[in-house]
Amino acid sequence: MIWCVEDDASIRDIELYALRAAGLEAEGFPDGDSFWQALQSRKPELVVLDVMMPRMDGYAFTQTLRQAGSTLPILMVSAKQLPADKHRGFLVGTDDYITLASEGKVLQENLPAGSTVTQETISSGCSSVGYLIEAGMGDFGTGQNAMSGTVGMEGKEPYSKVSALFATVKYAFVAELATQSFVDKTGCSTLAEVFEKKIPCRFVAEPVGSSDYVSFMYLLDIHGVTVEDIESWGGSVTFTDGSACCDMLQDGQADMMVGHTVSTSSSLTELCMSAKMVVSGLTDDEIAGMCERGYAEAPIPAGSFGQTTEEMKSACQASSKIVPSDMEDDVAYAMTKILVENADKLAEDVAGYRGITYADMVDFDAMVVPMHPGAVKYFQDIGVLDADGNYTGK
């Protein structure tokens, strides 16, 4: 049994998918706390460990494990690629250290001599990247309109001093999941049906700070429904972590959830395999409402979670690679050129680059903020945009 400790759900799902496809048993954990809890009753044969995690990073995790006398084999997997990063990993007790093809690494290798690239993780994920860039605490990151809503829901205005280099592939979509028993009992399998009939329903959702929370709250807003309304109909809404959401659905303690996820999600695949679940996409009105809130229309692929047999309509986070608006044009041009020309290499480890096309990159409807003039110039020079900034169809 291999345990993967990784706070980024999309990366964790990919790791688990790859290991299981190779015939290996694997289980995922979003943080050190859930790992330590599981370790009280069972033990893996190998730990695949992310380094850049919030609260307790991989270095502290490994040091704590070794100080407790554990000899569990540990494989650190990280985008931190400097010799000092690897050396630190071995000092605290990792058995091996693998570096990923990260944007930071690609930029460092290709920017002019003397350029310095540092890479850090943040506990709030993409929800606050734009605000950190506006505050001068960073120069590059992935910004998502949908995720910025997490901060927006807490009273902040949308960020305005950042620009986009290009948009990325739309890969994390919104899915509605209901237990088969609830569908059999009520005849309802979607939020629209539940809200129209005011059916008592026990919803589970991830808490503030997650994309699932934003997606769920936006859908409620689109329908003009509040958590208080759901409770007044005899239902409930429980905000808890993703694994607990799946456990509650599987154990019959919940009826429905909204997942913002990828088609290979290990947790939802396991849920659909172990419990009878009905997966639904979004209605046209829901898609239109989500697009007004920073999402983009994108389908749920056939075969998602090992269950869906046909493609379904849905929406996904619209994300972009963002930089300060006052970044010099030639710097933005150079960064765009490097990332675009290394997209195939980055696709090995960064989901947003997989299958990306020029049409995806200059999809202005999916772009979080206006494109930086330096990036516009690059795409004009390679014939993707015309002199007026319109897509040429290349």
JOCOR-V28403 format. One record per residue. N is the residue number from 0. PHI is phi in degrees with one decimal (none if undefined). BURIAL is I if it has 24 or more other ideal C-beta (glycine too) atoms within 12 Angstrom, else O. Layout:
n=N phi=PHI burial=BURIAL
n=N phi=PHI burial=BURIAL
This chain:
n=0 phi=none burial=O
n=1 phi=-110.8 burial=I
n=2 phi=-105.4 burial=I
n=3 phi=-105.7 burial=I
n=4 phi=-106.2 burial=I
n=5 phi=-152.5 burial=I
n=6 phi=-77.6 burial=I
n=7 phi=-83.0 burial=I
n=8 phi=-60.2 burial=I
n=9 phi=-66.6 burial=I
n=10 phi=-68.5 burial=I
n=11 phi=-59.7 burial=I
n=12 phi=-63.6 burial=I
n=13 phi=-65.5 burial=I
n=14 phi=-60.2 burial=I
n=15 phi=-65.3 burial=I
n=16 phi=-61.3 burial=I
n=17 phi=-65.7 burial=O
n=18 phi=-65.4 burial=I
n=19 phi=-69.1 burial=I
n=20 phi=-63.8 burial=O
n=21 phi=-86.7 burial=O
n=22 phi=86.5 burial=O
n=23 phi=-102.2 burial=O
n=24 phi=-82.0 burial=O
n=25 phi=-148.3 burial=I
n=26 phi=-138.5 burial=I
n=27 phi=-107.7 burial=I
n=28 phi=-135.0 burial=I
n=29 phi=-79.4 burial=I
n=30 phi=-164.1 burial=I
n=31 phi=-66.0 burial=I
n=32 phi=-60.0 burial=O
n=33 phi=-66.8 burial=I
n=34 phi=-63.9 burial=I
n=35 phi=-61.9 burial=O
n=36 phi=-63.3 burial=O
n=37 phi=-67.1 burial=O
n=38 phi=-66.5 burial=I
n=39 phi=-67.2 burial=O
n=40 phi=-119.9 burial=O
n=41 phi=-154.7 burial=O
n=42 phi=-144.1 burial=O
n=43 phi=-84.8 burial=I
n=44 phi=-94.7 burial=O
n=45 phi=-154.5 burial=I
n=46 phi=-114.2 burial=I
n=47 phi=-96.8 burial=I
n=48 phi=-123.0 burial=I
n=49 phi=-74.9 burial=I
n=50 phi=-90.9 burial=I
n=51 phi=-89.3 burial=I
n=52 phi=-114.7 burial=I
n=53 phi=-70.5 burial=I
n=54 phi=66.1 burial=O
n=55 phi=-114.5 burial=I
n=56 phi=-78.2 burial=I
n=57 phi=-62.4 burial=I
n=58 phi=-66.3 burial=I
n=59 phi=-65.2 burial=O
n=60 phi=-59.2 burial=I
n=61 phi=-64.3 burial=I
n=62 phi=-60.4 burial=O
n=63 phi=-63.5 burial=I
n=64 phi=-64.8 burial=I
n=65 phi=-69.8 burial=O
n=66 phi=-65.6 burial=O
n=67 phi=-82.2 burial=O
n=68 phi=90.6 burial=O
n=69 phi=-76.7 burial=O
n=70 phi=-111.0 burial=O
n=71 phi=-55.0 burial=I
n=72 phi=-63.3 burial=O
n=73 phi=-123.8 burial=I
n=74 phi=-117.0 burial=I
n=75 phi=-80.5 burial=I
n=76 phi=-125.7 burial=I
n=77 phi=-152.4 burial=I
n=78 phi=-83.6 burial=I
n=79 phi=-77.6 burial=I
n=80 phi=-116.9 burial=I
n=81 phi=-67.2 burial=O
n=82 phi=-52.6 burial=O
n=83 phi=-64.8 burial=O
n=84 phi=-64.7 burial=I
n=85 phi=-64.2 burial=O
n=86 phi=-58.9 burial=O
n=87 phi=-62.1 burial=O
n=88 phi=-61.1 burial=I
n=89 phi=-69.2 burial=O
n=90 phi=-62.4 burial=O
n=91 phi=-84.0 burial=I
n=92 phi=121.9 burial=I
n=93 phi=-71.4 burial=I
n=94 phi=-88.6 burial=O
n=95 phi=-158.5 burial=O
n=96 phi=-143.0 burial=I
n=97 phi=-113.8 burial=I
n=98 phi=-100.1 burial=I
n=99 phi=-92.5 burial=I
n=100 phi=-80.2 burial=I
n=101 phi=-98.4 burial=I
n=102 phi=-62.0 burial=I
n=103 phi=-60.4 burial=I
n=104 phi=-66.0 burial=I
n=105 phi=-63.9 burial=I
n=106 phi=-64.9 burial=I
n=107 phi=-61.2 burial=I
n=108 phi=-72.8 burial=O
n=109 phi=-115.9 burial=O
n=110 phi=-71.2 burial=I
n=111 phi=-55.9 burial=O
n=112 phi=-53.7 burial=O
n=113 phi=97.6 burial=O
n=114 phi=-72.6 burial=O
n=115 phi=-123.0 burial=O
n=116 phi=-122.0 burial=I
n=117 phi=-115.6 burial=O
n=118 phi=-133.1 burial=I
n=119 phi=-133.0 burial=O
n=120 phi=-101.4 burial=I
n=121 phi=-129.9 burial=I
n=122 phi=-67.3 burial=O
n=123 phi=-91.3 burial=I
n=124 phi=58.9 burial=I
n=125 phi=-70.3 burial=I
n=126 phi=-62.8 burial=I
n=127 phi=-128.1 burial=I
n=128 phi=-57.5 burial=I
n=129 phi=-60.2 burial=I
n=130 phi=-70.1 burial=I
n=131 phi=-66.4 burial=I
n=132 phi=-65.6 burial=I
n=133 phi=-59.6 burial=I
n=134 phi=-82.8 burial=O
n=135 phi=79.6 burial=O
n=136 phi=-96.4 burial=O
n=137 phi=-168.8 burial=I
n=138 phi=-120.7 burial=I
n=139 phi=-159.8 burial=I
n=140 phi=-177.5 burial=I
n=141 phi=-102.0 burial=I
n=142 phi=-112.6 burial=I
n=143 phi=-132.7 burial=I
n=144 phi=-56.9 burial=I
n=145 phi=-62.4 burial=I
n=146 phi=-71.4 burial=I
n=147 phi=-65.6 burial=I
n=148 phi=-63.3 burial=I
n=149 phi=-58.3 burial=I
n=150 phi=-74.9 burial=I
n=151 phi=-58.8 burial=I
n=152 phi=-67.1 burial=I
n=153 phi=-98.5 burial=O
n=154 phi=105.2 burial=O
n=155 phi=-91.6 burial=O
n=156 phi=-79.0 burial=O
n=157 phi=-56.5 burial=I
n=158 phi=-68.7 burial=I
n=159 phi=-135.4 burial=O
n=160 phi=-106.2 burial=O
n=161 phi=-125.2 burial=I
n=162 phi=-130.8 burial=I
n=163 phi=-99.9 burial=I
n=164 phi=-85.5 burial=I
n=165 phi=-171.7 burial=I
n=166 phi=-88.1 burial=I
n=167 phi=-112.6 burial=I
n=168 phi=-63.7 burial=I
n=169 phi=-85.4 burial=I
n=170 phi=-125.4 burial=I
n=171 phi=-103.7 burial=I
n=172 phi=-105.1 burial=I
n=173 phi=-101.0 burial=I
n=174 phi=-129.6 burial=I
n=175 phi=-103.4 burial=I
n=176 phi=-122.4 burial=I
n=177 phi=-131.1 burial=I
n=178 phi=-71.7 burial=I
n=179 phi=-61.5 burial=I
n=180 phi=-64.2 burial=O
n=181 phi=-67.7 burial=I
n=182 phi=-63.6 burial=I
n=183 phi=-63.7 burial=O
n=184 phi=-76.1 burial=O
n=185 phi=-110.9 burial=I
n=186 phi=76.9 burial=O
n=187 phi=-114.1 burial=I
n=188 phi=-125.2 burial=I
n=189 phi=-130.8 burial=I
n=190 phi=-60.2 burial=I
n=191 phi=-57.6 burial=I
n=192 phi=-70.1 burial=I
n=193 phi=-63.2 burial=I
n=194 phi=-69.5 burial=I
n=195 phi=-65.0 burial=O
n=196 phi=-93.9 burial=O
n=197 phi=53.9 burial=O
n=198 phi=-78.8 burial=I
n=199 phi=-60.4 burial=O
n=200 phi=-140.5 burial=I
n=201 phi=-95.9 burial=I
n=202 phi=-89.1 burial=I
n=203 phi=-122.8 burial=I
n=204 phi=-153.1 burial=I
n=205 phi=-72.2 burial=I
n=206 phi=-79.4 burial=O
n=207 phi=-52.1 burial=O
n=208 phi=106.3 burial=I
n=209 phi=-111.8 burial=I
n=210 phi=-68.6 burial=I
n=211 phi=-62.5 burial=I
n=212 phi=-62.4 burial=I
n=213 phi=-61.5 burial=I
n=214 phi=-61.3 burial=I
n=215 phi=-63.8 burial=I
n=216 phi=-68.9 burial=I
n=217 phi=-64.6 burial=I
n=218 phi=-64.7 burial=I
n=219 phi=-60.8 burial=I
n=220 phi=-63.0 burial=I
n=221 phi=-60.7 burial=I
n=222 phi=-86.6 burial=I
n=223 phi=69.7 burial=O
n=224 phi=-114.8 burial=I
n=225 phi=-116.7 burial=O
n=226 phi=-59.4 burial=O
n=227 phi=-63.1 burial=O
n=228 phi=-61.5 burial=O
n=229 phi=-58.6 burial=I
n=230 phi=-67.3 burial=O
n=231 phi=-69.4 burial=O
n=232 phi=-85.5 burial=I
n=233 phi=97.1 burial=O
n=234 phi=-96.6 burial=I
n=235 phi=-156.4 burial=I
n=236 phi=-131.7 burial=I
n=237 phi=-112.4 burial=I
n=238 phi=-97.0 burial=I
n=239 phi=-154.2 burial=I
n=240 phi=-71.6 burial=I
n=241 phi=-58.2 burial=I
n=242 phi=-65.6 burial=I
n=243 phi=-67.8 burial=I
n=244 phi=-58.5 burial=I
n=245 phi=-64.0 burial=I
n=246 phi=-62.4 burial=O
n=247 phi=-66.1 burial=I
n=248 phi=-66.9 burial=I
n=249 phi=-67.0 burial=I
n=250 phi=-87.5 burial=O
n=251 phi=79.4 burial=O
n=252 phi=-94.2 burial=O
n=253 phi=-147.1 burial=I
n=254 phi=-112.3 burial=I
n=255 phi=-145.6 burial=I
n=256 phi=-150.9 burial=I
n=257 phi=-109.3 burial=I
n=258 phi=-111.5 burial=I
n=259 phi=-105.3 burial=I
n=260 phi=-153.6 burial=I
n=261 phi=-114.4 burial=I
n=262 phi=-65.4 burial=I
n=263 phi=-98.5 burial=I
n=264 phi=-51.4 burial=I
n=265 phi=-67.3 burial=I
n=266 phi=-66.2 burial=I
n=267 phi=-75.9 burial=I
n=268 phi=-63.9 burial=I
n=269 phi=-62.9 burial=I
n=270 phi=-61.6 burial=I
n=271 phi=-67.2 burial=I
n=272 phi=-79.9 burial=O
n=273 phi=-93.2 burial=O
n=274 phi=-132.7 burial=I
n=275 phi=-77.2 burial=O
n=276 phi=-123.5 burial=I
n=277 phi=-110.6 burial=I
n=278 phi=-101.5 burial=I
n=279 phi=-129.8 burial=I
n=280 phi=-90.1 burial=I
n=281 phi=-113.8 burial=I
n=282 phi=-76.7 burial=I
n=283 phi=-60.3 burial=O
n=284 phi=-66.1 burial=O
n=285 phi=-66.6 burial=I
n=286 phi=-61.9 burial=I
n=287 phi=-60.7 burial=O
n=288 phi=-66.1 burial=I
n=289 phi=-68.4 burial=I
n=290 phi=-65.1 burial=I
n=291 phi=-66.3 burial=O
n=292 phi=-105.0 burial=I
n=293 phi=100.6 burial=I
n=294 phi=-89.3 burial=I
n=295 phi=-133.6 burial=I
n=296 phi=-69.8 burial=I
n=297 phi=-160.4 burial=I
n=298 phi=-84.6 burial=I
n=299 phi=-85.6 burial=I
n=300 phi=-64.5 burial=I
n=301 phi=-61.2 burial=O
n=302 phi=88.9 burial=O
n=303 phi=-61.9 burial=I
n=304 phi=59.3 burial=I
n=305 phi=67.2 burial=O
n=306 phi=-131.9 burial=I
n=307 phi=-65.0 burial=I
n=308 phi=-100.7 burial=O
n=309 phi=-145.1 burial=O
n=310 phi=-66.9 burial=O
n=311 phi=-126.7 burial=I
n=312 phi=-67.7 burial=I
n=313 phi=-163.2 burial=I
n=314 phi=-136.8 burial=I
n=315 phi=-135.5 burial=I
n=316 phi=-66.9 burial=I
n=317 phi=-90.6 burial=I
n=318 phi=-124.6 burial=I
n=319 phi=-143.6 burial=I
n=320 phi=-84.4 burial=I
n=321 phi=-118.9 burial=I
n=322 phi=-142.1 burial=I
n=323 phi=-62.9 burial=I
n=324 phi=-63.2 burial=I
n=325 phi=-90.4 burial=O
n=326 phi=-61.1 burial=I
n=327 phi=-60.9 burial=O
n=328 phi=-57.4 burial=O
n=329 phi=-68.6 burial=O
n=330 phi=-70.9 burial=I
n=331 phi=-61.3 burial=I
n=332 phi=-60.5 burial=I
n=333 phi=-63.3 burial=I
n=334 phi=-63.9 burial=I
n=335 phi=-61.3 burial=I
n=336 phi=-58.9 burial=I
n=337 phi=-63.4 burial=I
n=338 phi=-68.0 burial=I
n=339 phi=-65.2 burial=I
n=340 phi=-72.3 burial=O
n=341 phi=-110.5 burial=I
n=342 phi=-59.1 burial=I
n=343 phi=-63.8 burial=O
n=344 phi=-67.0 burial=O
n=345 phi=-65.6 burial=I
n=346 phi=-61.3 burial=I
n=347 phi=-63.5 burial=O
n=348 phi=-130.9 burial=I
n=349 phi=-116.8 burial=I
n=350 phi=-58.0 burial=I
n=351 phi=-65.7 burial=I
n=352 phi=-101.0 burial=I
n=353 phi=-70.0 burial=I
n=354 phi=72.8 burial=O
n=355 phi=-67.9 burial=I
n=356 phi=-122.7 burial=O
n=357 phi=-61.0 burial=O
n=358 phi=-60.5 burial=O
n=359 phi=-64.0 burial=I
n=360 phi=-64.3 burial=I
n=361 phi=-108.6 burial=I
n=362 phi=-77.7 burial=I
n=363 phi=-66.4 burial=I
n=364 phi=-68.7 burial=O
n=365 phi=-92.7 burial=I
n=366 phi=-78.3 burial=I
n=367 phi=-65.7 burial=I
n=368 phi=-140.7 burial=I
n=369 phi=-58.5 burial=O
n=370 phi=-73.4 burial=I
n=371 phi=-66.0 burial=I
n=372 phi=-54.8 burial=I
n=373 phi=-65.3 burial=I
n=374 phi=-71.0 burial=I
n=375 phi=-56.9 burial=I
n=376 phi=-60.4 burial=I
n=377 phi=-62.0 burial=I
n=378 phi=-67.3 burial=I
n=379 phi=-69.8 burial=I
n=380 phi=-65.0 burial=O
n=381 phi=-97.1 burial=O
n=382 phi=82.6 burial=O
n=383 phi=-84.0 burial=I
n=384 phi=-115.6 burial=I
n=385 phi=-87.0 burial=O
n=386 phi=-62.1 burial=O
n=387 phi=-93.2 burial=O
n=388 phi=84.6 burial=O
n=389 phi=-97.9 burial=O
n=390 phi=-66.4 burial=I
n=391 phi=-89.2 burial=O
n=392 phi=94.0 burial=O
n=393 phi=-64.7 burial=O
